[in-house]
């Protein structure tokens, strides 16, 4: 199985920048929900059909849409599968999960309790690393675990929902134009920024840039420029901005990788909200101005399926402690600095990051590179 090979800067920075030149399809793809039904119908006939269900808005909307369609078509109901992390209390969304399942009348489900199995150097990840070397994305273990439960069938996920349904470059301006009352000054400021030329927006991103403390200064500058260029490339047109999600190299390569890993388990992996046909439908429905925010989008597309309190919730699970566990810290304490590119990476700063209470997620690929170099 040929998987993408990251270059040294992508490994050091823990990210894949850039866009592929994939044009938005011409013509009318149809209403988003009709397109979603067409996509789901091709998978609901497979057994088992599992839906990754955290209780968040995207997974709840996906489960609701799949259940509604299955009932209309007389098909077996999809089964929600949930990961629970006792060591990460901020990730507990059981109350939201119970509310959604009660609303949908779903009683069958799968709940997998996670200890440290999903650590970047835990048993699931290291088995894959031994077979394939570094893969993108590095945090594949949770999905692997769910695909393992879906052997012979399909795993449907709401991955991509944040990008497809979330804020777009033009959203602050749309909020101003659609507001019926007083608009906060911050929204006006954001609207002005949205209209700024790409060079101005790029400089703004550089000033407020995300910093990777383990990088050497020269490498940090190069990667900051790449990050800023990606952000500055966002289209003002809401629909085309939504489509850009499907053209991001990080998203396209990650989806391809996990689909390939799923094939090893005889499981079809589907990022339902990232499927090009669905994104194209959302892009057309959004048009130039789009919706006034993520909540407005969710209400418009899924308002008939879920209670308002689910679609309008503002809280989100916190998975601090759910990914990097004592396995990472134990490795970091014994690590000699071997395996990383010293020209790009400060090994001691990297170790400090891994030993910190909240390691940076983009350091995950370096952690796995170091593990491969020292695992024998």
Secondary structure, 3 states (H helix, E strand, C coil): CCCCCCCHHHHHHCCCCCECCCCCCCCCCCCHHHHHHHHHHHHHCCCCEEEECCCCHHHHHHHHHHHHHHHHHCCCCCEEEEEEECCCHHHCCHHHHHHHHHHHCCCCEEEEEECCCCCCCCHHHHHHHHHHCCCCCCCCHHHHHHHHHCCCCEEEECCCHHHHHCCCCCHHHHHHHHCCCCCCHHHHHHHHHHCCCHHHHHHHHHHCCCCCCCECHHHHHHHHHHHHHHHHCCCCCHHHHHHHHHHEHHHHHHHHHHHHHHHHCCCEEEEHHHCHHHHHHHHHHHCCCCCCCHHHHHHHHHCCCCCHHHHCCCCCCCCCCCCCCHHHHHHHHHCCCCCCCCCCECHHHHHHHHHCCCCCHHHHHHHHHHHHHHCC
